[in-house]
Amino acid sequence: MFHSIRPAILARMQVLEQIDRQDRANGTPRLQRLRQITPETGKFLALLAAGSPEGMVLEIGTSAGYSALWIALACEMLGRTLHTFEVLPEKAHLARETFRAAQVERVVKLVEGDARDHLGQVEQVAFCFLDAEKEVYGECYEAVIPKLVKGGLLVADNALNHRQTLQPVLDRALADERVDALIVPIGKGELVCRRV
Ligand SMILES: C[S@@+](CC[C@H](N)C(=O)[O-])C[C@H]1O[C@@H](n2cnc3c(N)ncnc32)[C@H](O)[C@@H]1O
């Protein structure tokens, strides 16, 4: 997967990494920043998604599509589609540009709108990456966990750098008998929940 990333995908990843670095350095307002995952986290997500059972692959919080490109590597390999949700039109516009430039439109379906309006309709979820505003994590967690197939994974970003805000969700997941959960100290901290 990592040894054969197509040039169009690599090029777009590099463009987004550069924009993200500039955003953080030059004080771009929070809502305009891409706020994307680290490359190491991207590899971690791709590895987890690649080993997930049969079922839907989801992402909540697309931004410009950087993490989606990593998850798309696993989807291409497995012959699946990634459904990724983005609420802000400006970010959805950037993401569309990303998926076109990286030539992954065949495997990535961008859904523009609040993910919470759509999660009621998803079924048989094999893998879900949650990376939206921290205030909606609890609601998204409760919507996705019952939809996970056995062995399905929910991975949530910012478990360490936003630990205080996310503590109620983290406590809920770690005590939730429907899943085995662990916080992995990679990138900004990934909460990994596997449906038992
Ligand atoms: C941290 S950024 C996502 C970064 C992206 N996952 C990456 O690593 O490339 C969070 C994104 O989630 C979007 N978002 C926040 N709440 C959302 C919701 N309820 N439904 C869909 N998207 C949401 C924001 O507009 C923002 O673009």
The ligand as a Tripos MOL2 file, in Angstrom:
@<TRIPOS>MOLECULE
LIG
   27    29     1     0     0
SMALL
NO_CHARGES

@<TRIPOS>ATOM
      1 C1         -9.9950   18.5260   12.1420 C.3       1 LIG1
      2 S1        -10.7820   18.8630   10.6320 S.3       1 LIG1
      3 C2        -10.6700   17.3320    9.7390 C.3       1 LIG1
      4 C3         -9.3010   17.0470    9.1910 C.3       1 LIG1
      5 C4         -9.2560   15.8590    8.2460 C.3       1 LIG1
      6 N1         -9.8360   14.6740    8.8690 N.3       1 LIG1
      7 C5         -7.8300   15.5480    7.8410 C.2       1 LIG1
      8 O1         -7.0820   15.0330    8.6980 O.co2     1 LIG1
      9 O2         -7.4550   15.8270    6.6970 O.co2     1 LIG1
     10 C6        -12.4780   18.8190   11.1120 C.3       1 LIG1
     11 C7        -13.4450   19.0080    9.9570 C.3       1 LIG1
     12 O3        -14.7060   18.4990   10.3830 O.3       1 LIG1
     13 C8        -15.7170   19.3110    9.8490 C.3       1 LIG1
     14 N2        -16.9130   19.0890   10.6900 N.ar      1 LIG1
     15 C9        -17.1250   19.5350   11.9450 C.ar      1 LIG1
     16 N3        -18.2970   19.1050   12.4250 N.ar      1 LIG1
     17 C10       -18.8500   18.3480   11.4430 C.ar      1 LIG1
     18 C11       -20.0640   17.6240   11.3140 C.ar      1 LIG1
     19 N4        -20.9630   17.6080   12.3260 N.pl3     1 LIG1
     20 N5        -20.3040   16.9450   10.1690 N.ar      1 LIG1
     21 C12       -19.4230   16.9810    9.1530 C.ar      1 LIG1
     22 N6        -18.2520   17.6700    9.2110 N.ar      1 LIG1
     23 C13       -17.9730   18.3310   10.3290 C.ar      1 LIG1
     24 C14       -15.1310   20.7110    9.9360 C.3       1 LIG1
     25 O4        -15.7860   21.6140    9.0860 O.3       1 LIG1
     26 C15       -13.6680   20.4590    9.5710 C.3       1 LIG1
     27 O5        -13.4550   20.6250    8.1890 O.3       1 LIG1
@<TRIPOS>BOND
     1     1     2 1
     2     2     3 1
     3     2    10 1
     4     3     4 1
     5     4     5 1
     6     5     6 1
     7     5     7 1
     8     7     8 2
     9     7     9 1
    10    10    11 1
    11    11    12 1
    12    11    26 1
    13    12    13 1
    14    13    14 1
    15    13    24 1
    16    14    15 ar
    17    14    23 ar
    18    15    16 ar
    19    16    17 ar
    20    17    18 ar
    21    17    23 ar
    22    18    19 1
    23    18    20 ar
    24    20    21 ar
    25    21    22 ar
    26    22    23 ar
    27    24    25 1
    28    24    26 1
    29    26    27 1
@<TRIPOS>SUBSTRUCTURE
     1 LIG1         1 GROUP 0 **** ****
